[in-house]
Amino acid sequence: MPYDLALALIIGTLFGLFTLFYLGWTLARRRREASLKQLPFPQAWRTTLEKIALFCALSEDERMNVERNILRFVHTRSFEGSGVHVSDEMRIVVAFYAAVLALGRSARLEYPQHIIFYAEGFAYEELINEGGIVTRGLAELDGQAYEESMALSWEEAKHEAFTPSEHNVIVHELAHIIDYEEDLDDALFDCFEQLSDNVAQSESLPPSCDVLGEYAFENDAEFFAVASERFIQTPARLQQELGELYEILKRIYGFDPILWGCEAPFEGRGAIIDAQGVFHG
């Protein structure tokens, strides 16, 4: 058989096999999606969600949307515990915040396929550069995100889900995933650069940046993750202090959390939100 003909035959066979595999995978995915749409949402799961203030603040349509996406998240991902048994509560709480962050987005967010829970904070080896001398050290983390996996301290995640504050490690790590997946609004990075310059020129954190805290200025990735926490947890305060950043996040996420009227207490200065949703610090 001539070489060119043999090569064409091999390429054609491989292409045919790939096409069959892709069609089979697509059909299986559609069947799975159709079956998920028929699944009833367990009342026990809803009872867990009702302990989260933000879930109770959503509209009826938003809660239905969130519940559908929770089912999809839980049934299409693997969950592993390290030193802790993975419960439905753990799956549902993570899935809830993933669903909330996707509420205003037409395209699906392909969150990590593998979620790992630790009972408490977990050790992470990092390189430490002190005066040009690089050494290895251990840092304790409450969360860490990669493109295919996410690790969380359940102690911290549970506390922040059910006892609201400006912090939320689940939102923080999911925001890192969104950052990995997408080209975010250039205005976000312009805002980071501007605020970073203000921080660098001040001996202490400027009052306007108090809502974010110093860690937000480690780099642009942490800036987006911390800002996303405040956007969900303390939206009225964020809008009051950094209105431009708030508007950028509204464009990125596609919703306005102030409309939910769910403002968590702020652990820095006391935060009071009146009946009209106005922040008083």
Secondary structure, DSSP 8 states (H G I E B T S, - for coil): --HHHHHHHHHHHHHHHHHHHHHHHHHHHHHHHHHHHHS---HHHHHHHTTSHHHHHS-HHHHHHHHHHHHHHHHTSEEEEESS---HHHHHHHHHHHHHHTTT-SS-----SEEEEESS-EEEEEEEEETTEEEEEEEEESEEE-SSEEEEEHHHHHHHHHS--S--HHHHHHHHHHHHHS---HHHHHHHHHHHHHHHTSSS--GGGTTT-GGGGS-HHHHHHHHHHHHHH-HHHHHHH-HHHHHHHHHHHSS-GGGGT-----SSS--EE-TT--EE-
